[in-house]
Amino acid sequence: MLSIFGCPVKIFCNKETVTINVRNKETNEKIKLYDYVKKKCPSLIGDKAYYYPTPWIGNGHVQTAYAAFQKFEDIHLIDYERKIVSTPDGGQIAVDWTPPLSKKPFDDTPTIVVLHGLTGGSHESYIRCILDILVNPPHNYRAVVINFRGCAESDITSPRLYSAAATDDIRSAIRYIRECIPDAPLLGIGFSMGANILVKYLGEEGENTPLSAAASIANPFDLVNGSRALEGTYAGKYIYSPAMASNLKEALARHEHMMKKDKRLDLEYVKSANTLREFDSRLTTVSFGYETVDHYYKDASSSQFIPKIKIPLLCLNAEDDPIASQQCIPYNECIYNSNIILATTYYGGHLGWFTGLWKPTRWCIKPLSEWCIAFLEIYGNSNNNNSLKQSDDEESNSSSEVETVVDDN
């Protein structure tokens, strides 16, 4: 329910969320995931779980535009050190560590693994604002941003970019990260397309992922219906979709000399694409061996992998997001899986959630940082890196009746 003061955060989860063991040096507490989040994340559950949008950035379109065009170059400055990870096909991925290794050598510090959105990178303001909180005092965690192939001014060494369905690069990068810091607890965060890839990866890996918890922000979830929703509105068809296609064509232009080696691609035809769907049909579908663009979108949709996720996962979406449509949010799948907390707000746009009258800031970093700290602090207070785990007497996916839990603010 809306109020003139803002909108409440709506929570959807299994009525019997998974029981986790929270261990530190002095105690061993068993607690339900929902109760733990309610205790540690007041911006998600409780009397303070409200989002107050900036009045002059009220609707989803304005929020999305402000996020895309406003410059945040003078705040949330993050110092990175880049390393290159080779992939089995001869390609490479750029990963950016912060703090730089010269200032903080590899050790067992809890670490946040971040995946960015379409054509983004570690420079994005939505990444810098959350890392500014987590890697600096008083928390002093470590973070590493996985840049997709060719993004963030990185080079490609094989005729392949990236797709929303391909999780092999993320798997290679996480394997590299684990080799660098074998004893450090890992938590994943994904934004937009990066959230889709992260959730798909978590479902594919199940219990085998080295990540202990994760967060998905502004995830499109269902790319088939999401594409239809995008193309079905005037703003989607004539503003958002062409803008995303333009960004992808700019990325292609930077690496055209290498992409020419893939003789299956008609790059002139690709460069004439006017929408995101046309670009994906002419490049991504061909490059990754799909029959049709809908075949690609169906395979890429992370919603189908949500029931298989075995670690605590926060999914945060705005209902007025014009790019990650509300109709694609997998409510039933999230409620079924007792490891998942789905949170939605009425306002927020795509990667927006701006609040405050003067120099608006992103509200979403409050619940996101609370979630990250809630799970990472467990390890910081324990000598046992497995201090957070599912209770041995519970299955990851409860077979009991499920219901929607909405906090009555």
Disulfide bonds with the S-S distance in Angstrom:
none
